[in-house]
Structure formats: C-alpha cells, structure tokens
Amino acid sequence: MGYENDDLKMPNKIIEMGLLPDTTFKILYQAPFSGPLYVEFGDEKSRIALREEEARFIVVQPLT
C-alpha cells in the first residue's frame, strides 16, 4: 500500500490508525450504497472503516 496525491493533505485518520506506506491489509467488505470500506490490518487484526474520501488516498497492490 502507498499513498497517492502527495500534494493533497492526507487525512489524519489514516495515519493515526496505522495505515502507513507498506502496510498490508485486507478489504473485508464495503457497506451498501457506496458506503465505507471495512479493512483489517496489522498483527493485532485492527479493523477500521474508510469513507470514499479517505480511501481515495490509498493505492492498493494485490499480493502475489
């Protein structure tokens, strides 16, 4: 995972929750009607919800 649009201000929530560059995470599901994405990451299996405005900053690369 990396961040896109370095010119724009990264939402603090993403950084404070621990989603830093090179963090591996799993998309669990997306709520209906373009709702938030629920993701799980870290050794502790932390889970957070990201709104579309926040998720736009994250670049996802599939694991091979």
PQR file of N, CA, C, O and H, with PARSE charges and radii, in Angstrom:
ATOM      1  N   MET A   1       0.843  -1.164   0.000 -0.4000 1.5000
ATOM      2  CA  MET A   1       0.000   0.000   0.000 -0.0000 2.0000
ATOM      3  C   MET A   1       0.888   1.226   0.000  0.5500 1.7000
ATOM      4  O   MET A   1       1.931   1.250   0.654 -0.5500 1.4000
ATOM      5  N   GLY A   2       0.476   2.235  -0.728 -0.4000 1.5000
ATOM      6  CA  GLY A   2       1.162   3.515  -0.728 -0.0000 2.0000
ATOM      7  C   GLY A   2       0.127   4.613  -0.760  0.5500 1.7000
ATOM      8  O   GLY A   2      -1.075   4.348  -0.770 -0.5500 1.4000
ATOM      9  H   GLY A   2      -0.371   2.216  -1.259  0.4000 1.0000
ATOM     10  N   TYR A   3       0.590   5.831  -0.776 -0.4000 1.5000
ATOM     11  CA  TYR A   3      -0.320   6.959  -0.805 -0.0000 2.0000
ATOM     12  C   TYR A   3      -0.214   7.668  -2.138  0.5500 1.7000
ATOM     13  O   TYR A   3       0.871   7.768  -2.712 -0.5500 1.4000
ATOM     14  H   TYR A   3       1.567   6.046  -0.767  0.4000 1.0000
ATOM     15  N   GLU A   4      -1.330   8.156  -2.628 -0.4000 1.5000
ATOM     16  CA  GLU A   4      -1.393   8.885  -3.885 -0.0000 2.0000
ATOM     17  C   GLU A   4      -1.667  10.344  -3.575  0.5500 1.7000
ATOM     18  O   GLU A   4      -2.204  10.671  -2.517 -0.5500 1.4000
ATOM     19  H   GLU A   4      -2.211   8.075  -2.162  0.4000 1.0000
ATOM     20  N   ASN A   5      -1.296  11.220  -4.499 -0.4000 1.5000
ATOM     21  CA  ASN A   5      -1.564  12.645  -4.371 -0.0000 2.0000
ATOM     22  C   ASN A   5      -0.854  13.251  -3.167  0.5500 1.7000
ATOM     23  O   ASN A   5      -1.505  13.732  -2.239 -0.5500 1.4000
ATOM     24  H   ASN A   5      -0.859  10.954  -5.358  0.4000 1.0000
ATOM     25  N   ASP A   6       0.465  13.231  -3.177 -0.4000 1.5000
ATOM     26  CA  ASP A   6       1.232  13.819  -2.084 -0.0000 2.0000
ATOM     27  C   ASP A   6       0.956  15.312  -1.946  0.5500 1.7000
ATOM     28  O   ASP A   6       1.180  15.882  -0.879 -0.5500 1.4000
ATOM     29  H   ASP A   6       0.993  12.841  -3.931  0.4000 1.0000
ATOM     30  N   ASP A   7       0.468  15.958  -3.017 -0.4000 1.5000
ATOM     31  CA  ASP A   7       0.168  17.380  -2.966 -0.0000 2.0000
ATOM     32  C   ASP A   7      -1.026  17.673  -2.065  0.5500 1.7000
ATOM     33  O   ASP A   7      -1.140  18.773  -1.525 -0.5500 1.4000
ATOM     34  H   ASP A   7       0.286  15.495  -3.884  0.4000 1.0000
ATOM     35  N   LEU A   8      -1.908  16.705  -1.902 -0.4000 1.5000
ATOM     36  CA  LEU A   8      -3.092  16.892  -1.085 -0.0000 2.0000
ATOM     37  C   LEU A   8      -2.800  16.484   0.347  0.5500 1.7000
ATOM     38  O   LEU A   8      -1.917  15.663   0.595 -0.5500 1.4000
ATOM     39  H   LEU A   8      -1.816  15.811  -2.341  0.4000 1.0000
ATOM     40  N   LYS A   9      -3.531  17.051   1.285 -0.4000 1.5000
ATOM     41  CA  LYS A   9      -3.321  16.722   2.687 -0.0000 2.0000
ATOM     42  C   LYS A   9      -3.941  15.360   3.008  0.5500 1.7000
ATOM     43  O   LYS A   9      -5.134  15.134   2.805 -0.5500 1.4000
ATOM     44  H   LYS A   9      -4.248  17.718   1.084  0.4000 1.0000
ATOM     45  N   MET A  10      -3.106  14.477   3.508 -0.4000 1.5000
ATOM     46  CA  MET A  10      -3.555  13.148   3.900 -0.0000 2.0000
ATOM     47  C   MET A  10      -4.468  13.270   5.111  0.5500 1.7000
ATOM     48  O   MET A  10      -4.110  13.928   6.088 -0.5500 1.4000
ATOM     49  H   MET A  10      -2.137  14.661   3.673  0.4000 1.0000
ATOM     50  N   PRO A  11      -5.636  12.650   5.062 -0.5600 1.5000
ATOM     51  CA  PRO A  11      -6.498  12.690   6.257  0.2800 2.0000
ATOM     52  C   PRO A  11      -5.766  12.100   7.459  0.5500 1.7000
ATOM     53  O   PRO A  11      -5.177  11.024   7.365 -0.5500 1.4000
ATOM     54  N   ASN A  12      -5.804  12.799   8.572 -0.4000 1.5000
ATOM     55  CA  ASN A  12      -5.101  12.343   9.773 -0.0000 2.0000
ATOM     56  C   ASN A  12      -5.581  10.990  10.251  0.5500 1.7000
ATOM     57  O   ASN A  12      -4.805  10.228  10.829 -0.5500 1.4000
ATOM     58  H   ASN A  12      -6.282  13.673   8.648  0.4000 1.0000
ATOM     59  N   LYS A  13      -6.844  10.678  10.022 -0.4000 1.5000
ATOM     60  CA  LYS A  13      -7.397   9.403  10.495 -0.0000 2.0000
ATOM     61  C   LYS A  13      -6.603   8.229   9.955  0.5500 1.7000
ATOM     62  O   LYS A  13      -6.338   7.269  10.679 -0.5500 1.4000
ATOM     63  H   LYS A  13      -7.474  11.297   9.553  0.4000 1.0000
ATOM     64  N   ILE A  14      -6.221   8.298   8.688 -0.4000 1.5000
ATOM     65  CA  ILE A  14      -5.496   7.189   8.067 -0.0000 2.0000
ATOM     66  C   ILE A  14      -4.159   6.970   8.769  0.5500 1.7000
ATOM     67  O   ILE A  14      -3.793   5.836   9.077 -0.5500 1.4000
ATOM     68  H   ILE A  14      -6.437   9.077   8.099  0.4000 1.0000
ATOM     69  N   ILE A  15      -3.444   8.038   9.017 -0.4000 1.5000
ATOM     70  CA  ILE A  15      -2.125   7.942   9.652 -0.0000 2.0000
ATOM     71  C   ILE A  15      -2.267   7.525  11.116  0.5500 1.7000
ATOM     72  O   ILE A  15      -1.538   6.653  11.590 -0.5500 1.4000
ATOM     73  H   ILE A  15      -3.741   8.959   8.767  0.4000 1.0000
ATOM     74  N   GLU A  16      -3.198   8.144  11.826 -0.4000 1.5000
ATOM     75  CA  GLU A  16      -3.382   7.842  13.249 -0.0000 2.0000
ATOM     76  C   GLU A  16      -3.804   6.400  13.490  0.5500 1.7000
ATOM     77  O   GLU A  16      -3.464   5.817  14.520 -0.5500 1.4000
ATOM     78  H   GLU A  16      -3.790   8.852  11.442  0.4000 1.0000
ATOM     79  N   MET A  17      -4.529   5.829  12.563 -0.4000 1.5000
ATOM     80  CA  MET A  17      -4.979   4.453  12.716 -0.0000 2.0000
ATOM     81  C   MET A  17      -3.909   3.440  12.331  0.5500 1.7000
ATOM     82  O   MET A  17      -4.107   2.241  12.525 -0.5500 1.4000
ATOM     83  H   MET A  17      -4.805   6.302  11.726  0.4000 1.0000
ATOM     84  N   GLY A  18      -2.792   3.889  11.794 -0.4000 1.5000
ATOM     85  CA  GLY A  18      -1.692   2.984  11.499 -0.0000 2.0000
ATOM     86  C   GLY A  18      -1.597   2.502  10.070  0.5500 1.7000
ATOM     87  O   GLY A  18      -0.779   1.631   9.773 -0.5500 1.4000
ATOM     88  H   GLY A  18      -2.631   4.863  11.637  0.4000 1.0000
ATOM     89  N   LEU A  19      -2.410   3.041   9.171 -0.4000 1.5000
ATOM     90  CA  LEU A  19      -2.307   2.660   7.763 -0.0000 2.0000
ATOM     91  C   LEU A  19      -1.202   3.494   7.113  0.5500 1.7000
ATOM     92  O   LEU A  19      -1.461   4.517   6.478 -0.5500 1.4000
ATOM     93  H   LEU A  19      -3.074   3.749   9.412  0.4000 1.0000
ATOM     94  N   LEU A  20       0.015   3.035   7.287 -0.4000 1.5000
ATOM     95  CA  LEU A  20       1.191   3.718   6.763 -0.0000 2.0000
ATOM     96  C   LEU A  20       1.640   3.037   5.480  0.5500 1.7000
ATOM     97  O   LEU A  20       1.216   1.915   5.203 -0.5500 1.4000
ATOM     98  H   LEU A  20       0.225   2.204   7.803  0.4000 1.0000
ATOM     99  N   PRO A  21       2.495   3.694   4.686 -0.5600 1.5000
ATOM    100  CA  PRO A  21       3.002   3.040   3.471  0.2800 2.0000
ATOM    101  C   PRO A  21       3.582   1.657   3.806  0.5500 1.7000
ATOM    102  O   PRO A  21       4.200   1.464   4.853 -0.5500 1.4000
ATOM    103  N   ASP A  22       3.373   0.731   2.919 -0.4000 1.5000
ATOM    104  CA  ASP A  22       3.828  -0.659   3.023 -0.0000 2.0000
ATOM    105  C   ASP A  22       3.065  -1.476   4.069  0.5500 1.7000
ATOM    106  O   ASP A  22       3.504  -2.567   4.434 -0.5500 1.4000
ATOM    107  H   ASP A  22       2.871   0.888   2.068  0.4000 1.0000
ATOM    108  N   THR A  23       1.940  -0.968   4.551 -0.4000 1.5000
ATOM    109  CA  THR A  23       1.091  -1.745   5.449 -0.0000 2.0000
ATOM    110  C   THR A  23       0.289  -2.735   4.621  0.5500 1.7000
ATOM    111  O   THR A  23      -0.321  -2.363   3.619 -0.5500 1.4000
ATOM    112  H   THR A  23       1.584  -0.082   4.255  0.4000 1.0000
ATOM    113  N   THR A  24       0.290  -3.977   5.034 -0.4000 1.5000
ATOM    114  CA  THR A  24      -0.522  -4.989   4.369 -0.0000 2.0000
ATOM    115  C   THR A  24      -1.884  -5.016   5.052  0.5500 1.7000
ATOM    116  O   THR A  24      -1.973  -5.060   6.279 -0.5500 1.4000
ATOM    117  H   THR A  24       0.786  -4.279   5.848  0.4000 1.0000
ATOM    118  N   PHE A  25      -2.939  -4.988   4.250 -0.4000 1.5000
ATOM    119  CA  PHE A  25      -4.276  -5.030   4.824 -0.0000 2.0000
ATOM    120  C   PHE A  25      -5.197  -5.832   3.931  0.5500 1.7000
ATOM    121  O   PHE A  25      -4.870  -6.146   2.787 -0.5500 1.4000
ATOM    122  H   PHE A  25      -2.867  -4.952   3.254  0.4000 1.0000
ATOM    123  N   LYS A  26      -6.350  -6.153   4.476 -0.4000 1.5000
ATOM    124  CA  LYS A  26      -7.343  -6.968   3.780 -0.0000 2.0000
ATOM    125  C   LYS A  26      -8.652  -6.181   3.748  0.5500 1.7000
ATOM    126  O   LYS A  26      -9.106  -5.676   4.775 -0.5500 1.4000
ATOM    127  H   LYS A  26      -6.616  -5.897   5.406  0.4000 1.0000
ATOM    128  N   ILE A  27      -9.250  -6.082   2.568 -0.4000 1.5000
ATOM    129  CA  ILE A  27     -10.557  -5.450   2.461 -0.0000 2.0000
ATOM    130  C   ILE A  27     -11.595  -6.498   2.844  0.5500 1.7000
ATOM    131  O   ILE A  27     -11.713  -7.526   2.178 -0.5500 1.4000
ATOM    132  H   ILE A  27      -8.881  -6.492   1.734  0.4000 1.0000
ATOM    133  N   LEU A  28     -12.336  -6.249   3.899 -0.4000 1.5000
ATOM    134  CA  LEU A  28     -13.332  -7.205   4.385 -0.0000 2.0000
ATOM    135  C   LEU A  28     -14.619  -7.096   3.584  0.5500 1.7000
ATOM    136  O   LEU A  28     -15.131  -8.102   3.092 -0.5500 1.4000
ATOM    137  H   LEU A  28     -12.240  -5.414   4.441  0.4000 1.0000
ATOM    138  N   TYR A  29     -15.146  -5.888   3.449 -0.4000 1.5000
ATOM    139  CA  TYR A  29     -16.351  -5.662   2.652 -0.0000 2.0000
ATOM    140  C   TYR A  29     -16.619  -4.175   2.533  0.5500 1.7000
ATOM    141  O   TYR A  29     -16.011  -3.360   3.228 -0.5500 1.4000
ATOM    142  H   TYR A  29     -14.730  -5.071   3.849  0.4000 1.0000
ATOM    143  N   GLN A  30     -17.530  -3.836   1.649 -0.4000 1.5000
ATOM    144  CA  GLN A  30     -17.973  -2.457   1.500 -0.0000 2.0000
ATOM    145  C   GLN A  30     -19.455  -2.394   1.845  0.5500 1.7000
ATOM    146  O   GLN A  30     -20.246  -3.222   1.393 -0.5500 1.4000
ATOM    147  H   GLN A  30     -18.024  -4.497   1.084  0.4000 1.0000
ATOM    148  N   ALA A  31     -19.816  -1.412   2.643 -0.4000 1.5000
ATOM    149  CA  ALA A  31     -21.221  -1.233   3.014 -0.0000 2.0000
ATOM    150  C   ALA A  31     -22.037  -0.899   1.764  0.5500 1.7000
ATOM    151  O   ALA A  31     -21.498  -0.355   0.800 -0.5500 1.4000
ATOM    152  H   ALA A  31     -19.173  -0.740   3.010  0.4000 1.0000
ATOM    153  N   PRO A  32     -23.316  -1.219   1.775 -0.5600 1.5000
ATOM    154  CA  PRO A  32     -24.171  -0.946   0.617  0.2800 2.0000
ATOM    155  C   PRO A  32     -24.275   0.543   0.290  0.5500 1.7000
ATOM    156  O   PRO A  32     -23.989   1.408   1.118 -0.5500 1.4000
ATOM    157  N   PHE A  33     -24.690   0.807  -0.936 -0.4000 1.5000
ATOM    158  CA  PHE A  33     -24.945   2.173  -1.413 -0.0000 2.0000
ATOM    159  C   PHE A  33     -23.699   3.056  -1.319  0.5500 1.7000
ATOM    160  O   PHE A  33     -23.761   4.183  -0.827 -0.5500 1.4000
ATOM    161  H   PHE A  33     -24.922   0.105  -1.609  0.4000 1.0000
ATOM    162  N   SER A  34     -22.580   2.534  -1.793 -0.4000 1.5000
ATOM    163  CA  SER A  34     -21.294   3.258  -1.781 -0.0000 2.0000
ATOM    164  C   SER A  34     -20.866   3.658  -0.378  0.5500 1.7000
ATOM    165  O   SER A  34     -20.273   4.717  -0.175 -0.5500 1.4000
ATOM    166  H   SER A  34     -22.530   1.619  -2.192  0.4000 1.0000
ATOM    167  N   GLY A  35     -21.169   2.811   0.575 -0.4000 1.5000
ATOM    168  CA  GLY A  35     -20.791   3.067   1.962 -0.0000 2.0000
ATOM    169  C   GLY A  35     -19.308   2.851   2.182  0.5500 1.7000
ATOM    170  O   GLY A  35     -18.565   2.608   1.231 -0.5500 1.4000
ATOM    171  H   GLY A  35     -21.650   1.950   0.410  0.4000 1.0000
ATOM    172  N   PRO A  36     -18.868   2.938   3.438 -0.5600 1.5000
ATOM    173  CA  PRO A  36     -17.443   2.824   3.738  0.2800 2.0000
ATOM    174  C   PRO A  36     -16.882   1.424   3.468  0.5500 1.7000
ATOM    175  O   PRO A  36     -17.603   0.427   3.465 -0.5500 1.4000
ATOM    176  N   LEU A  37     -15.579   1.394   3.246 -0.4000 1.5000
ATOM    177  CA  LEU A  37     -14.838   0.136   3.123 -0.0000 2.0000
ATOM    178  C   LEU A  37     -14.380  -0.279   4.520  0.5500 1.7000
ATOM    179  O   LEU A  37     -13.879   0.546   5.284 -0.5500 1.4000
ATOM    180  H   LEU A  37     -14.993   2.204   3.249  0.4000 1.0000
ATOM    181  N   TYR A  38     -14.550  -1.531   4.841 -0.4000 1.5000
ATOM    182  CA  TYR A  38     -14.075  -2.045   6.113 -0.0000 2.0000
ATOM    183  C   TYR A  38     -12.815  -2.846   5.841  0.5500 1.7000
ATOM    184  O   TYR A  38     -12.826  -3.793   5.055 -0.5500 1.4000
ATOM    185  H   TYR A  38     -14.957  -2.200   4.220  0.4000 1.0000
ATOM    186  N   VAL A  39     -11.715  -2.456   6.504 -0.4000 1.5000
ATOM    187  CA  VAL A  39     -10.424  -3.101   6.272 -0.0000 2.0000
ATOM    188  C   VAL A  39      -9.849  -3.624   7.585  0.5500 1.7000
ATOM    189  O   VAL A  39     -10.145  -3.115   8.666 -0.5500 1.4000
ATOM    190  H   VAL A  39     -11.705  -1.687   7.143  0.4000 1.0000
ATOM    191  N   GLU A  40      -9.019  -4.656   7.453 -0.4000 1.5000
ATOM    192  CA  GLU A  40      -8.341  -5.268   8.598 -0.0000 2.0000
ATOM    193  C   GLU A  40      -6.845  -5.229   8.307  0.5500 1.7000
ATOM    194  O   GLU A  40      -6.424  -5.495   7.181 -0.5500 1.4000
ATOM    195  H   GLU A  40      -8.779  -5.069   6.574  0.4000 1.0000
ATOM    196  N   PHE A  41      -6.040  -4.897   9.317 -0.4000 1.5000
ATOM    197  CA  PHE A  41      -4.594  -4.798   9.100 -0.0000 2.0000
ATOM    198  C   PHE A  41      -3.844  -5.028  10.408  0.5500 1.7000
ATOM    199  O   PHE A  41      -4.415  -4.980  11.498 -0.5500 1.4000
ATOM    200  H   PHE A  41      -6.382  -4.681  10.231  0.4000 1.0000
ATOM    201  N   GLY A  42      -2.548  -5.279  10.261 -0.4000 1.5000
ATOM    202  CA  GLY A  42      -1.654  -5.414  11.406 -0.0000 2.0000
ATOM    203  C   GLY A  42      -1.738  -6.762  12.092  0.5500 1.7000
ATOM    204  O   GLY A  42      -2.656  -7.548  11.859 -0.5500 1.4000
ATOM    205  H   GLY A  42      -2.084  -5.319   9.376  0.4000 1.0000
ATOM    206  N   ASP A  43      -0.751  -7.008  12.949 -0.4000 1.5000
ATOM    207  CA  ASP A  43      -0.692  -8.256  13.712 -0.0000 2.0000
ATOM    208  C   ASP A  43      -1.856  -8.376  14.691  0.5500 1.7000
ATOM    209  O   ASP A  43      -2.281  -9.477  15.039 -0.5500 1.4000
ATOM    210  H   ASP A  43      -0.005  -6.368  13.139  0.4000 1.0000
ATOM    211  N   GLU A  44      -2.365  -7.226  15.129 -0.4000 1.5000
ATOM    212  CA  GLU A  44      -3.475  -7.208  16.090 -0.0000 2.0000
ATOM    213  C   GLU A  44      -4.828  -7.371  15.410  0.5500 1.7000
ATOM    214  O   GLU A  44      -5.860  -7.431  16.079 -0.5500 1.4000
ATOM    215  H   GLU A  44      -2.020  -6.331  14.846  0.4000 1.0000
ATOM    216  N   LYS A  45      -4.823  -7.442  14.070 -0.4000 1.5000
ATOM    217  CA  LYS A  45      -6.064  -7.546  13.288 -0.0000 2.0000
ATOM    218  C   LYS A  45      -6.992  -6.360  13.555  0.5500 1.7000
ATOM    219  O   LYS A  45      -8.195  -6.531  13.754 -0.5500 1.4000
ATOM    220  H   LYS A  45      -3.985  -7.393  13.527  0.4000 1.0000
ATOM    221  N   SER A  46      -6.417  -5.159  13.556 -0.4000 1.5000
ATOM    222  CA  SER A  46      -7.204  -3.936  13.739 -0.0000 2.0000
ATOM    223  C   SER A  46      -8.162  -3.778  12.573  0.5500 1.7000
ATOM    224  O   SER A  46      -7.833  -4.119  11.437 -0.5500 1.4000
ATOM    225  H   SER A  46      -5.440  -5.020  13.395  0.4000 1.0000
ATOM    226  N   ARG A  47      -9.342  -3.263  12.856 -0.4000 1.5000
ATOM    227  CA  ARG A  47     -10.349  -3.045  11.815 -0.0000 2.0000
ATOM    228  C   ARG A  47     -10.823  -1.605  11.864  0.5500 1.7000
ATOM    229  O   ARG A  47     -11.109  -1.064  12.932 -0.5500 1.4000
ATOM    230  H   ARG A  47      -9.610  -2.986  13.779  0.4000 1.0000
ATOM    231  N   ILE A  48     -10.902  -0.987  10.676 -0.4000 1.5000
ATOM    232  CA  ILE A  48     -11.430   0.369  10.588 -0.0000 2.0000
ATOM    233  C   ILE A  48     -12.318   0.484   9.349  0.5500 1.7000
ATOM    234  O   ILE A  48     -12.267  -0.347   8.442 -0.5500 1.4000
ATOM    235  H   ILE A  48     -10.669  -1.426   9.808  0.4000 1.0000
ATOM    236  N   ALA A  49     -13.117   1.522   9.341 -0.4000 1.5000
ATOM    237  CA  ALA A  49     -13.955   1.842   8.190 -0.0000 2.0000
ATOM    238  C   ALA A  49     -13.397   3.099   7.548  0.5500 1.7000
ATOM    239  O   ALA A  49     -13.084   4.067   8.242 -0.5500 1.4000
ATOM    240  H   ALA A  49     -13.158   2.197  10.077  0.4000 1.0000
ATOM    241  N   LEU A  50     -13.272   3.093   6.242 -0.4000 1.5000
ATOM    242  CA  LEU A  50     -12.770   4.248   5.495 -0.0000 2.0000
ATOM    243  C   LEU A  50     -13.852   4.754   4.552  0.5500 1.7000
ATOM    244  O   LEU A  50     -14.397   3.997   3.749 -0.5500 1.4000
ATOM    245  H   LEU A  50     -13.526   2.307   5.678  0.4000 1.0000
ATOM    246  N   ARG A  51     -14.150   6.024   4.659 -0.4000 1.5000
ATOM    247  CA  ARG A  51     -15.080   6.628   3.707 -0.0000 2.0000
ATOM    248  C   ARG A  51     -14.378   6.786   2.367  0.5500 1.7000
ATOM    249  O   ARG A  51     -13.150   6.734   2.291 -0.5500 1.4000
ATOM    250  H   ARG A  51     -13.707   6.639   5.311  0.4000 1.0000
ATOM    251  N   GLU A  52     -15.152   6.977   1.326 -0.4000 1.5000
ATOM    252  CA  GLU A  52     -14.599   7.111  -0.020 -0.0000 2.0000
ATOM    253  C   GLU A  52     -13.567   8.238  -0.088  0.5500 1.7000
ATOM    254  O   GLU A  52     -12.537   8.099  -0.747 -0.5500 1.4000
ATOM    255  H   GLU A  52     -16.150   7.019   1.388  0.4000 1.0000
ATOM    256  N   GLU A  53     -13.842   9.351   0.592 -0.4000 1.5000
ATOM    257  CA  GLU A  53     -12.902  10.487   0.563 -0.0000 2.0000
ATOM    258  C   GLU A  53     -11.546  10.102   1.141  0.5500 1.7000
ATOM    259  O   GLU A  53     -10.518  10.602   0.685 -0.5500 1.4000
ATOM    260  H   GLU A  53     -14.679   9.463   1.127  0.4000 1.0000
ATOM    261  N   GLU A  54     -11.527   9.219   2.140 -0.4000 1.5000
ATOM    262  CA  GLU A  54     -10.275   8.779   2.741 -0.0000 2.0000
ATOM    263  C   GLU A  54      -9.622   7.683   1.906  0.5500 1.7000
ATOM    264  O   GLU A  54      -8.406   7.679   1.718 -0.5500 1.4000
ATOM    265  H   GLU A  54     -12.362   8.813   2.510  0.4000 1.0000
ATOM    266  N   ALA A  55     -10.424   6.769   1.414 -0.4000 1.5000
ATOM    267  CA  ALA A  55      -9.905   5.631   0.653 -0.0000 2.0000
ATOM    268  C   ALA A  55      -9.253   6.069  -0.655  0.5500 1.7000
ATOM    269  O   ALA A  55      -8.392   5.360  -1.175 -0.5500 1.4000
ATOM    270  H   ALA A  55     -11.413   6.773   1.566  0.4000 1.0000
ATOM    271  N   ARG A  56      -9.638   7.202  -1.188 -0.4000 1.5000
ATOM    272  CA  ARG A  56      -9.042   7.700  -2.445 -0.0000 2.0000
ATOM    273  C   ARG A  56      -7.542   7.901  -2.344  0.5500 1.7000
ATOM    274  O   ARG A  56      -6.843   7.859  -3.356 -0.5500 1.4000
ATOM    275  H   ARG A  56     -10.338   7.778  -0.766  0.4000 1.0000
ATOM    276  N   PHE A  57      -7.044   8.115  -1.154 -0.4000 1.5000
ATOM    277  CA  PHE A  57      -5.626   8.366  -0.963 -0.0000 2.0000
ATOM    278  C   PHE A  57      -4.789   7.095  -0.965  0.5500 1.7000
ATOM    279  O   PHE A  57      -3.562   7.169  -1.034 -0.5500 1.4000
ATOM    280  H   PHE A  57      -7.612   8.149  -0.332  0.4000 1.0000
ATOM    281  N   ILE A  58      -5.419   5.945  -0.893 -0.4000 1.5000
ATOM    282  CA  ILE A  58      -4.689   4.684  -0.752 -0.0000 2.0000
ATOM    283  C   ILE A  58      -4.561   3.985  -2.091  0.5500 1.7000
ATOM    284  O   ILE A  58      -5.539   3.818  -2.820 -0.5500 1.4000
ATOM    285  H   ILE A  58      -6.416   5.885  -0.837  0.4000 1.0000
ATOM    286  N   VAL A  59      -3.342   3.581  -2.403 -0.4000 1.5000
ATOM    287  CA  VAL A  59      -3.056   2.819  -3.613 -0.0000 2.0000
ATOM    288  C   VAL A  59      -2.865   1.367  -3.190  0.5500 1.7000
ATOM    289  O   VAL A  59      -2.006   1.064  -2.362 -0.5500 1.4000
ATOM    290  H   VAL A  59      -2.547   3.717  -1.811  0.4000 1.0000
ATOM    291  N   VAL A  60      -3.660   0.481  -3.753 -0.4000 1.5000
ATOM    292  CA  VAL A  60      -3.635  -0.929  -3.370 -0.0000 2.0000
ATOM    293  C   VAL A  60      -2.934  -1.748  -4.434  0.5500 1.7000
ATOM    294  O   VAL A  60      -3.182  -1.577  -5.627 -0.5500 1.4000
ATOM    295  H   VAL A  60      -4.359   0.727  -4.426  0.4000 1.0000
ATOM    296  N   GLN A  61      -2.066  -2.629  -4.003 -0.4000 1.5000
ATOM    297  CA  GLN A  61      -1.399  -3.556  -4.896 -0.0000 2.0000
ATOM    298  C   GLN A  61      -1.714  -4.969  -4.405  0.5500 1.7000
ATOM    299  O   GLN A  61      -1.476  -5.281  -3.238 -0.5500 1.4000
ATOM    300  H   GLN A  61      -1.864  -2.768  -3.033  0.4000 1.0000
ATOM    301  N   PRO A  62      -2.245  -5.826  -5.281 -0.5600 1.5000
ATOM    302  CA  PRO A  62      -2.556  -7.193  -4.838  0.2800 2.0000
ATOM    303  C   PRO A  62      -1.295  -7.950  -4.455  0.5500 1.7000
ATOM    304  O   PRO A  62      -0.228  -7.740  -5.032 -0.5500 1.4000
ATOM    305  N   LEU A  63      -1.432  -8.833  -3.475 -0.4000 1.5000
ATOM    306  CA  LEU A  63      -0.315  -9.701  -3.087 -0.0000 2.0000
ATOM    307  C   LEU A  63      -0.184 -10.779  -4.142  0.5500 1.7000
ATOM    308  O   LEU A  63      -1.183 -11.278  -4.660 -0.5500 1.4000
ATOM    309  H   LEU A  63      -2.298  -9.004  -3.006  0.4000 1.0000
ATOM    310  N   THR A  64       1.044 -11.135  -4.459 -0.4000 1.5000
ATOM    311  CA  THR A  64       1.253 -12.181  -5.460 -0.0000 2.0000
ATOM    312  C   THR A  64       1.802 -13.428  -4.828  0.5500 1.7000
ATOM    313  O   THR A  64       2.042 -14.417  -5.520 -0.5500 1.4000
ATOM    314  H   THR A  64       1.855 -10.730  -4.038  0.4000 1.0000
TER
END
